Amino acid sequence: MDQLAREDKVKDLLEKQKFNLQEIAQMTDPQIEYYHWLYFEDYVYDYM
């Protein structure tokens, strides 16, 4: 993941107040992508 995408996802997670900056700084790119997906991505099946 490029730096800009990482910064956007980190910003979203911080605004959601699920993690603090120190916790996020220790995460790998795949972990950030996972948590962003977990809290922000909607799927059609979520609404069925």
C-alpha positions in Angstrom: 0.0 0.0 0.0 1.3 3.4 -0.8 1.9 6.1 1.9 -1.1 8.2 0.8 -3.5 5.3 1.0 -2.1 4.3 4.4 -2.5 7.8 5.8 -6.1 8.0 4.6 -6.9 4.6 6.3 -5.1 5.6 9.5 -7.0 8.9 9.5 -10.3 7.0 9.2 -9.4 4.6 12.0 -8.4 7.5 14.3 -11.7 9.3 13.6 -13.6 6.1 14.5 -11.7 6.1 17.8 -11.0 2.4 17.7 -7.2 2.8 18.0 -4.8 5.4 19.2 -1.9 6.7 17.1 0.7 4.6 19.0 -1.2 1.3 18.3 -1.6 2.2 14.7 2.1 3.1 14.3 3.0 -0.5 15.3 0.6 -2.1 12.8 1.7 -3.5 9.4 0.0 -2.4 6.2 -2.1 -5.6 6.0 -3.3 -5.0 9.6 -4.4 -1.5 8.8 -6.1 -2.7 5.6 -7.9 -5.4 7.6 -9.2 -3.0 10.3 -10.2 -0.5 7.7 -12.1 -3.2 5.9 -13.7 -4.4 9.2 -15.0 -1.0 10.2 -15.6 0.8 6.9 -16.4 -1.5 4.1 -20.0 -2.5 3.4 -21.2 -5.4 1.4 -24.5 -6.3 -0.1 -24.8 -9.3 2.1 -24.6 -7.0 5.2 -28.1 -5.7 4.3 -29.8 -9.0 3.7 
